[in-house]
Amino acid sequence: MRVNVRTYEDPGEIAVSGYVLDSPADGDRIAVVDHSRGAPREWTYGDLTRAISGLAGCLRSLRLGEDAVVAVLTENSAEFVIAYHGTLTAGCTVLPLDPRDPARWAAAIAETGAEALIVETALGIPESSIPATHTIVIGDGPPGCVAWAEALRAAPDPQPVRGGERPAVLMSSSGTLRGPKRIAVTHHNLVANLAQIAALHEIRSGDVVLSVPPLRHIYGMQMAMNPVLRAGATLVIVATPFSVPHFLGLLRDHQVAVAYVVPSVLAELAAMPSMQRAWPDLRLAVSGGAPLPTSVAVRSAESLGVPVVQGFGMTEAGCVCFSPDGRAVPIGSVGVPLPGTEVRFVDPETGTDVAPGRPGELWVRGPQVVPAGADPSMPRAEGGWLRTGDLAAQDDEGFVRITGRIKSLIKYKGYQVSPAELEDVLATHPAVAEALVAGLPDPVAGEVPKAYVVLNDRVPLSEITRHVADRVAPYKRVRAIERVQAIPRSSTGKPTRPPALRALVTGGGRGLGRAFAEGLAAAGASVLVTGRDEAGLLETAKGIRERGGIGEYAVADLTDPQAWARVLGHLDDTLGGVDVLVNNAGAPGPIGPLWEVDEDAWWHAMEVNVRGSALVTRAILPRLLDQGGGRVVTVVSRAGRKRWPHAGAYSISKAALISLTANLDGEVHGTGITAVAFDPGLLDIGITRAHLDRGHTGDRWADEILDWTLAARDAGRFTPVETAVRALVAVATGAADHLAGRYVTIEDLSLD
């Protein structure tokens, strides 16, 4: 049975501020609690309405043109709330700017022809870049600017403001094809959407509401700020970025009833123990801005002890679907379409509606969808339907589930990131011949921008990522990068994402080999693990598959030349080949003086560590040569660089592997193959963990090594396993290509 959705009454031609502020709460009631500057600042409804009226009067006095654009450059703060509604009350259009994206401020102001600027000088904006004419300054500014306090004391101008199809806000939307763009959202789009949302989701006058997303984004603006002010409730604003412990403290200190958050916050909460009795006033947490993984939704709801729901929306259409209050919502659903919203599920290839319950591209139509003229490049279908670019399905009760995305937009922690913009920035580095950016799934952020680069010089990949970081807002930074031989292209010449790396990890049935295999799979690689322990290999592969990755295994004795033909055949059948070899398998060797240890045990360690690595490298190299490139990563140790008395077999074998790598690099030079000897550091896993677990045995030499290990641990010289795995993944994707043939440590890599 379908969900019974209440109807809504369209507000008609009323302007946004008139609709939101038409029934003000008691003037002494707290409207906004602002934590953006450390110590909280409180604004009553009386304070807020007077400030809004004063700012509107100030803007009117400037005699700006009709529908003049006013740029707002402030922190996520009470000042933004006042600037937003003061601008709208004055009959102007709001242009909200991102204070963390300075490269685009001037361009946005020029592109939109903004006639006035409200700017917070505490953001560190150079005085020389602030125009004096028609500028209202929060803080100290150059002569000729209007001070914020002066603007708020201006005589109010009660002139009525028209709403309807007039532009209200020029929202930033990251274009999927041509980079960021501005969308003119009308007064009617906003007020109609507020009425639609209220039919499913109520904010009560006595509620305290916490908003994590920026208010300049459609999510924070239309789900938190405007509904709270219309209800006469209290809005708690936090600075961004902020910590989860701070978030939890705000829930407690302000007796929050509803919290609007983003998936990255919920992912951290999901990892915490249950806190169900910590916030008796909390009744609901809302996630938005990016897809919410099902596991995170379930665990965070258990941790908070309240329902965690989500909706679906976009800049061009506001909120489209939401989870109705008081109704059990299927796991993973984004709720039901808002009243007055029409939806279709269309086969993106044929343009015809799919069968009920089947996924198709979500098309929407309703009063919240911006007019077609707001952006001619927006994908529209006949009849005014907006094509969202998202794949979705609807169940028999009307609940919608987003199943995928056919557009390339990356959503990082609720922020929209344009691949095209990042590709343009990457192309400005002199070593980058070609680049492609795509979203990489991430359990915390939703997606992270990953760059695939073709380089014409062997520079550190960290240099490339720093180049981008210096030129974009923090949330737009490239979070993963891979050096590739070429960017594939479709038959029409459109660049496409390179295929996933195919990695072979030896000794992958346990310990460090398993950790490396899991880390590579989590980074998107297809992984085959090999070794002698079939039960361990199966467990590794099974764990990778359960987390949604591609994991295979093949049983093989590292020292058996005949085994590698079978492994290569299995590689071809399962992964279709190999791009990266991780030589990880090894034996610790006997402990004691050379003349006392068992000779066979000594030579066995040399056989496994040196001959075994050489055999697998010999087997893989012809494949890499045929495909024109690849990487051989041989895991070594500082034991191969220093004296290691009483562990001679292990030390000498690691020294041999370091030398083998250096010589191999000379042999494959110019072929596109990179060989490095990678030292992950001293780790509490594998051989070291075995030493620790065994403890003191009374054997003089073994106990001597154990004592050294314990001293190193106590001195903080252990490397976290997670750091070692990150470093290995970085090396496998090209971060050490400029160090080819060398002994590479974690310190040689930049993991920021």
MOHU-V243628 format. One record per residue. N is the residue number from 1. SS is DSSP state (hx for helix, st for strand, lp for the rest). Layout:
# MOHU-V243628
N_SS / N_SS
This chain:
# MOHU-V243628
1_lp / 2_lp / 3_lp / 4_lp / 5_lp / 6_lp / 7_lp / 8_lp / 9_lp / 10_lp / 11_lp / 12_lp / 13_lp / 14_st / 15_lp / 16_hx / 17_hx / 18_hx / 19_hx / 20_hx / 21_lp / 22_lp / 23_lp / 24_lp / 25_lp / 26_lp / 27_lp / 28_lp / 29_lp / 30_st / 31_st / 32_st / 33_st / 34_st / 35_lp / 36_lp / 37_lp / 38_lp / 39_lp / 40_lp / 41_st / 42_st / 43_st / 44_st / 45_hx / 46_hx / 47_hx / 48_hx / 49_hx / 50_hx / 51_hx / 52_hx / 53_hx / 54_hx / 55_hx / 56_hx / 57_hx / 58_hx / 59_hx / 60_hx / 61_hx / 62_lp / 63_lp / 64_lp / 65_lp / 66_lp / 67_lp / 68_lp / 69_st / 70_st / 71_st / 72_st / 73_st / 74_lp / 75_lp / 76_lp / 77_lp / 78_hx / 79_hx / 80_hx / 81_hx / 82_hx / 83_hx / 84_hx / 85_hx / 86_hx / 87_hx / 88_hx / 89_hx / 90_lp / 91_lp / 92_lp / 93_st / 94_st / 95_st / 96_st / 97_lp / 98_lp / 99_lp / 100_lp / 101_lp / 102_hx / 103_hx / 104_hx / 105_hx / 106_hx / 107_hx / 108_hx / 109_hx / 110_hx / 111_hx / 112_hx / 113_lp / 114_lp / 115_lp / 116_st / 117_st / 118_st / 119_st / 120_st / 121_hx / 122_hx / 123_hx / 124_lp / 125_lp / 126_lp / 127_hx / 128_hx / 129_hx / 130_lp / 131_lp / 132_lp / 133_lp / 134_lp / 135_st / 136_st / 137_st / 138_st / 139_lp / 140_lp / 141_lp / 142_lp / 143_lp / 144_lp / 145_lp / 146_st / 147_st / 148_hx / 149_hx / 150_hx / 151_hx / 152_hx / 153_lp / 154_lp / 155_lp / 156_lp / 157_lp / 158_lp / 159_lp / 160_lp / 161_lp / 162_st / 163_lp / 164_lp / 165_lp / 166_lp / 167_st / 168_st / 169_st / 170_st / 171_st / 172_st / 173_st / 174_st / 175_st / 176_lp / 177_lp / 178_lp / 179_st / 180_st / 181_st / 182_st / 183_st / 184_st / 185_st / 186_st / 187_hx / 188_hx / 189_hx / 190_hx / 191_hx / 192_hx / 193_hx / 194_hx / 195_hx / 196_hx / 197_hx / 198_hx / 199_lp / 200_lp / 201_lp / 202_lp / 203_lp / 204_lp / 205_lp / 206_lp / 207_lp / 208_st / 209_st / 210_st / 211_st / 212_lp / 213_lp / 214_lp / 215_lp / 216_lp / 217_lp / 218_hx / 219_hx / 220_hx / 221_hx / 222_hx / 223_hx / 224_hx / 225_hx / 226_hx / 227_hx / 228_hx / 229_hx / 230_hx / 231_hx / 232_lp / 233_lp / 234_st / 235_st / 236_st / 237_st / 238_lp / 239_lp / 240_lp / 241_lp / 242_lp / 243_lp / 244_hx / 245_hx / 246_hx / 247_hx / 248_hx / 249_hx / 250_hx / 251_hx / 252_hx / 253_hx / 254_lp / 255_lp / 256_lp / 257_lp / 258_st / 259_st / 260_st / 261_st / 262_lp / 263_hx / 264_hx / 265_hx / 266_hx / 267_hx / 268_hx / 269_hx / 270_hx / 271_lp / 272_lp / 273_lp / 274_lp / 275_lp / 276_lp / 277_lp / 278_lp / 279_lp / 280_lp / 281_lp / 282_lp / 283_lp / 284_st / 285_st / 286_st / 287_st / 288_lp / 289_lp / 290_lp / 291_lp / 292_lp / 293_lp / 294_hx / 295_hx / 296_hx / 297_hx / 298_hx / 299_hx / 300_hx / 301_hx / 302_hx / 303_hx / 304_hx / 305_lp / 306_lp / 307_st / 308_st / 309_st / 310_st / 311_lp / 312_st / 313_st / 314_st / 315_lp / 316_lp / 317_lp / 318_st / 319_st / 320_st / 321_st / 322_st / 323_lp / 324_lp / 325_lp / 326_lp / 327_lp / 328_lp / 329_lp / 330_lp / 331_lp / 332_lp / 333_lp / 334_lp / 335_lp / 336_st / 337_st / 338_lp / 339_lp / 340_lp / 341_lp / 342_st / 343_st / 344_st / 345_st / 346_st / 347_lp / 348_lp / 349_lp / 350_lp / 351_lp / 352_lp / 353_st / 354_lp / 355_lp / 356_lp / 357_lp / 358_lp / 359_lp / 360_st / 361_st / 362_st / 363_st / 364_st / 365_st / 366_lp / 367_lp / 368_lp / 369_lp / 370_lp / 371_lp / 372_hx / 373_hx / 374_hx / 375_lp / 376_lp / 377_lp / 378_lp / 379_lp / 380_st / 381_st / 382_lp / 383_lp / 384_lp / 385_st / 386_st / 387_st / 388_st / 389_st / 390_st / 391_st / 392_st / 393_st / 394_st / 395_lp / 396_lp / 397_lp / 398_lp / 399_st / 400_st / 401_st / 402_st / 403_st / 404_st / 405_st / 406_lp / 407_lp / 408_lp / 409_lp / 410_st / 411_st / 412_st / 413_lp / 414_lp / 415_st / 416_st / 417_st / 418_lp / 419_hx / 420_hx / 421_hx / 422_hx / 423_hx / 424_hx / 425_hx / 426_hx / 427_lp / 428_lp / 429_lp / 430_lp / 431_lp / 432_st / 433_st / 434_st / 435_st / 436_st / 437_st / 438_st / 439_st / 440_st / 441_st / 442_st / 443_lp / 444_lp / 445_lp / 446_st / 447_st / 448_st / 449_st / 450_st / 451_st / 452_st / 453_st / 454_st / 455_st / 456_lp / 457_lp / 458_lp / 459_lp / 460_lp / 461_hx / 462_hx / 463_hx / 464_hx / 465_hx / 466_hx / 467_hx / 468_hx / 469_hx / 470_lp / 471_lp / 472_lp / 473_lp / 474_hx / 475_hx / 476_hx / 477_lp / 478_lp / 479_lp / 480_st / 481_st / 482_st / 483_st / 484_lp / 485_lp / 486_lp / 487_lp / 488_lp / 489_st / 490_lp / 491_lp / 492_lp / 493_lp / 494_lp / 495_st / 496_lp / 497_lp / 498_lp / 499_lp / 500_lp / 501_lp / 502_st / 503_st / 504_st / 505_st / 506_st / 507_lp / 508_lp / 509_lp / 510_lp / 511_hx / 512_hx / 513_hx / 514_hx / 515_hx / 516_hx / 517_hx / 518_hx / 519_hx / 520_hx / 521_hx / 522_hx / 523_lp / 524_lp / 525_lp / 526_st / 527_st / 528_st / 529_st / 530_st / 531_st / 532_lp / 533_lp / 534_hx / 535_hx / 536_hx / 537_hx / 538_hx / 539_hx / 540_hx / 541_hx / 542_hx / 543_hx / 544_hx / 545_hx / 546_hx / 547_lp / 548_lp / 549_lp / 550_st / 551_st / 552_st / 553_st / 554_st / 555_st / 556_lp / 557_lp / 558_lp / 559_lp / 560_lp / 561_lp / 562_lp / 563_hx / 564_hx / 565_hx / 566_hx / 567_hx / 568_hx / 569_hx / 570_hx / 571_hx / 572_hx / 573_hx / 574_hx / 575_lp / 576_lp / 577_lp / 578_lp / 579_lp / 580_st / 581_st / 582_st / 583_st / 584_lp / 585_lp / 586_lp / 587_lp / 588_lp / 589_lp / 590_lp / 591_lp / 592_lp / 593_lp / 594_lp / 595_lp / 596_lp / 597_lp / 598_lp / 599_hx / 600_hx / 601_hx / 602_hx / 603_hx / 604_hx / 605_hx / 606_hx / 607_hx / 608_hx / 609_hx / 610_hx / 611_hx / 612_hx / 613_hx / 614_hx / 615_hx / 616_hx / 617_hx / 618_hx / 619_hx / 620_hx / 621_hx / 622_hx / 623_hx / 624_hx / 625_hx / 626_hx / 627_hx / 628_lp / 629_lp / 630_st / 631_st / 632_st / 633_st / 634_st / 635_st / 636_st / 637_lp / 638_hx / 639_hx / 640_hx / 641_lp / 642_lp / 643_lp / 644_lp / 645_lp / 646_lp / 647_lp / 648_hx / 649_hx / 650_hx / 651_hx / 652_hx / 653_hx / 654_hx / 655_hx / 656_hx / 657_hx / 658_hx / 659_hx / 660_hx / 661_hx / 662_hx / 663_hx / 664_hx / 665_hx / 666_hx / 667_hx / 668_hx / 669_lp / 670_lp / 671_lp / 672_lp / 673_st / 674_st / 675_st / 676_st / 677_st / 678_st / 679_st / 680_lp / 681_lp / 682_lp / 683_lp / 684_lp / 685_lp / 686_hx / 687_hx / 688_hx / 689_hx / 690_hx / 691_hx / 692_hx / 693_hx / 694_hx / 695_lp / 696_lp / 697_lp / 698_lp / 699_lp / 700_hx / 701_hx / 702_hx / 703_hx / 704_hx / 705_hx / 706_hx / 707_hx / 708_hx / 709_hx / 710_hx / 711_hx / 712_hx / 713_hx / 714_hx / 715_lp / 716_lp / 717_lp / 718_lp / 719_lp / 720_lp / 721_hx / 722_hx / 723_hx / 724_hx / 725_hx / 726_hx / 727_hx / 728_hx / 729_hx / 730_hx / 731_hx / 732_hx / 733_lp / 734_lp / 735_lp / 736_lp / 737_hx / 738_hx / 739_hx / 740_lp / 741_lp / 742_lp / 743_st / 744_st / 745_st / 746_hx / 747_hx / 748_hx / 749_lp / 750_lp / 751_lp / 752_lp
